[in-house]
Amino acid sequence: MTRPAILFLALVAATAAAPTANAAQPSLDGITIIDFKSAQQVLASGDYLVVFVSSRGTYAAVVSELATGGGCIASAVEGTYTRNAIEFGVEDDLTLRRQARDTVCPRFSLHLEGDGYVRIQAAPAYNRRHRVVAHVPFVALDFGAEPFTRVDFGGVRLGPVSAGEDVATRATPGNRAAYAHKWFRKTVGAVGDKHNTVQGQVAPADITGWPWDVLYTASYVRHYDGLVATEAFRDAVLGQYGEPSSSSADGRYWVWLYDLDGRLVKPGTDNVCAVTAGYWLQQVSGGAVDRIRIAHSKNDLGPWSCSLMVDLNARGTSGGVDHYMATATSGYAMAMSHFHQRIAEPLAVMEKMQALKASTPEFR
């Protein structure tokens, strides 16, 4: 497995978004999550409006945090994007916009107002400001630097991977429930008949537009030959990974969250990584995280502003640890795979709409 991290860093930056005249100005480039609870009946039912704008296409959706169903999806209206404003959707009535289980949003516009709000306008007379919950710009992840180099699962790290015996040669096709990806699996050791195995998912280069396939999530099971004292195990974990973002009261579960600048962040803060990670974190009273619910389904809400999320769960008896399980996920890399696949969905529904419009009934 090779890691051409320096070249990867440069090319990801070049392929993420189209060049703009003034990169310092507020922009909708990237992922924008907007609070939409107060306007559920304007476009469709849902809690958030999620918008993705890139040089390779656009996508918008009204989504719910917990419930499924409802909502709508849309592509941008051609020629309407002006960096801080854009229009989405179509002007057809609901009976045409609803195709099977998908509904295209009615036409609406977004305009950044520069103070953490966007203005949304839609027919017949909707014109209101909505709070931007999170904005995730396009960045260049350096998988060859910390925190990625610190998280090593038996020699396996997140980042670019080469085709080989550890990576499936073909991507699992996407469907309604999950997006396309390649599988990663590697045995990195054994204790008796128990294998220490790394498994993960790889974003194919032809989907992200990046130069290489990228391992964006990996799970590791590490067995020991006998018990390791709990205190000694904890000291080893903190020595390897550093102070955690959150830990359990029993000292057997730890979580690390890193933002797009590689900084460790705490859950529940206003850091954008913490905000977007909150969609996946299960917390107990007092705010400690006791689980990360990794959503491999087509969920538009996720830790998109986290360069890296890691959790580690020690298992054994009250006397010590005999194995542990750890998971590392790059929320940002996962988002790039996710949303670049989402782009095609409203376009496909609109093709069906156009075919219906062009159809001519026959009477005999």
N, C-alpha and C positions, 0 to 999 in steps of 0.2 A: 504494500500500500504506500503510495508516494504522496508527498505533501508539498506541492509547489506553492507555498503560502504567499510569497512576495508577489509573484505574477498574478496570483488569484486576487489578491487585494486590489491591485490596480484595475484588473478587468471587471471585477464586480462593480466598482465605482463607475466605470465607463458604460456598462450595459444596464444599469438600474433605471436611469431616467434620461430623457432627452435633455441636451444642453439648454440653458435658459440665459436670458440676457443679464439678469441681476439675481444671483442666487441668494442675496441677503433679504430680499423681499419675502413676505409671507407667501406660502404656496400650498396648494392642495396636493402636490406631488407626494406619493406615498400612501399611507393608510391613515384615514381620519375616522374616529369614532365619535358620534354626536349623540347627545342625550335627546331622545325623541319621545319620552313618555307622555309629555303634555300634548302631543299631536298625533296620537295613534290613528285616528280616523281620517286624517288628511290624505295619506297615501295608502296605508295599510296598517294592520295591527302589529305592534312591536314595541320594544323598549329603546332600541338604538337604530340609528342610521349609520351604516358602515360604508365608507367610500374608498375606493382604490383607484389611483390615477398613475399610470406609467406610460412610457413611450411605446409600449407594446399593447396597450389597450386599457380599458376602463371597466369598472364594475361598481355597482351600488346595491345595497340591500337594506330593507327594514327587517330587523331581526329581534327575537326575544332572547333574554338571557337564559331562561330555564325552559319555557314551553316550546313545543314544536308546532309547526303549522302556521298559517297566516303569513303575514309579511309579503314582500314583493322584491323583485330583482330588476336591475336596469343597466343599460349601457348609456354612455354619454351621447348626446345629440351632436352629430358631426359638426365641427367648426365652432363650437360654443366655449371651448376651454380657453381662458385667458389668464392662467396661472392662479389667480385668486377667486375665480368664478367659473362655474360650469353648469350645464343643464343636462338632466337625465330624463329617461322615460319616453313614453309615446302618448299621443293624444286620443287614442282609440278608447271606446267604452269598455267597461269591465268584462262584458261577455266575450269580447275578442281578446282582451289582454290575459284572460285566464285560460291557460292551456294545460289540461290534465292537472298535475300537482304544482305547476309553476304559474306565477302571476307576474306580469311585467308591470312595473310601477307607472302610474300616470305621470305626465310630464311635470317636472319641478326644477327649480334652480337653487343653487347654493352660491353664497357670496361671503368670503372671509371678511370679517370686520376688524381683525387685528387685535382684539382684546380678549381672546379666548372664546369668541362667539362666532357663529355663522348666521347669516340671514337666509331663511328658507321661504321661497315663494311658490305657490301652487294655486291652480284654478279651484274654485271660482274667485276667491278673494283672500287666500291665506298669505300672510306676510308677517313672520315672527322671527325673533332671534332665538337661537338654541345654543346651549353650552357645548363646547368641544371637550369631550371627556379625555381624549388622548389623540395626539398626532404623532405618527411614526414616519420620519423622513427616510429616504433612501440613504444608506450608509455603506461603507466598505468594511466588512468584518475581516479582521486579521486573525485567522485561525492559528497562526504561528506565534501568537503572543498570549500573555495572560489575559483573561483567566483560562483560556482553552488549554494551554500547556500544562496547567496544574491538574486538570482532570484527565487522568490516564487510566483506562480500564484494561489492565494487562497488556499494555502497549497499543491500545486502540484509543484514538481521540476523535472528537468531532471535527469535520472539515472535509476537504477534497479527498476523494478516493478514486483509485484506478480500477478498471474492470479486472476481475480475477475471480478466484475460487470463493472469496468471501462475499462477493456481491452478485446478486442475480443479474443475468445478462439482459433480461427484459423487465420492463416495468409492469407491475400488477395494474391492469386497466382500472381507470376511475369509474365510479358509478354514482348513484344518487347519494349513497351513504358515506363514501370515502373517496379521497382523491388518489390519483396514480402515484406510485412510488416503487422503488426497488427494495428488496429485502437484503439485509446484511446479517451474517451470522459467522462467528469465529470462536473456536474453542481455544482458550489461552492457557490452559493448565488443567490439572485434575488432582483430586485427593481421593485415593482409592477408586471406587467406581463412580464418584461424583465429579462431574465436569464443571470447570469454571468457564462460563460461556458469555460472550457478548452478542446481543442481538439488537438490531436497529432498523431504521428506515432511511432510505437514501433518496434525495431529490434528484431526478434525472436532469442532466444539463439541457436537454432539448425542451424542457418545461420552463426552467428558471431563466434560460438564456445565459447562464454562467458557463465558464469554459470547461468545468468538470462536474461530474456527479458529486453531490455533497451529502455526507452522513450528518443528518440534523438531529437525530435522537438515537440514543443507545442505552440499553439496560444491561447490567452486569450482575452476575451471581458469583460470589467468591466464597469458597468453602475452606475451612481450616482443618488441619489434622489435630483434633482435640480442642479444648476450650481455651480461649484467650480471656484473661481477666478484663472485666468491663471497664475498669478505670484505665488500664493500659491501652485498651482498644480506643477509648475516647481520646486519650492523649495522642495516639497515632493518627486518628482522623483529623483532629485539629491541627496537628503538625503538617499533614499533607494538604489539607484544603483551607486552613485558616479559620478565623472566627466566622461562625455561620450567621445567616440572616435570621434564622429561627431554629430553636431546638426544643425537644420535648422535655417534660419534667423528669422523666425517668432516664434521661441521658442516652437514649438509644435511637433517636431519630433527629436528623439534621437537614436543614434546607439552606441553599445558597442561591441568591438572586443577583445577577449582574446586569447593569443597564448597558446601553449601546456604547458607552464610553469605558466600559470595563470596570465600573465602580460597584462595589457591594452595596446593596440597598436592603432596607428593612421592609417587610410586608406592612401594609396599612399606611404607608407614607404617601406624599403627593408626587414622588418620583414616578415618571411615566411607566417605567418597568414595573414598579409595584402596583400601579393602577391596572395595567393590562394583565399582569400575572394574577390579580385578584379573581379573574374569571375562572381560574383553574385551582386556586388554593382553597383547601378546606381547613378552617381555623376553629380552634376551641376557645372557650372563654379566656380572656386575657390576651388574645391575639396570636398565640403560638400556632404554627402550622402543623397539622398532624397528617396531612396528605396532600399530594399534588395529583389532581385528576387530569391526566393527559388525554386530551380529546383528539383522537385520530379520525374523527368524523368531519364532515364538512360544516364546521362551526366557525362563523366569521368573527367570533369573539375569542381572543386568546392572548398569550403573553408576547405579543408581537414586538414590543419595545424592550424585550430582554435579550441580550446577546447570548446569555447562558443561564439555565436553571438546573440545579443539581439537588437531588435528595438522596439520602443514605439511611438505610434502615438496618440496624443490627438485630440479628436473631440468635437465639440460643436459650439458655436457662438462666435462672437467677444467679448461678455461679459464674457465668461468663458468656462469651460470644463464640458460636461455632461456625457461623456464616453471616454474610451480609448481602443486601441487595442495594444497588445504586442505579440511578437513572440520570442521564444528562440530556438536556434538550436545548437547542438554540431556537428560541421562539421566533427570532427574526428570520432565520433561514427557513423555518417551517412556514412562516407567513408568505415568503416569496414563492414557495412551491404552491401553497394553497391558493393565493389570489391570482397567480398567473393562470391557474386552471379555471378559476371562477369566471374569468373574462369571457370564455366561450359560452357560458350557460344562457345569459339573456339574449345573446346573438342567435342562438339556436331556437329559442322560443319565438323571437321576432321573425325568423324565417318561416316558421309554421304559420304565424299570423299573416304574413304576406301571401303565402300559398292559399290560405283561406279566402283572402280578399280577391285573389285572382281566379278563384274557382267559379265556374258557371253551372248552376243547377240545370238538370235536364228534365223535361216533362214529356212523357210519351203516352 
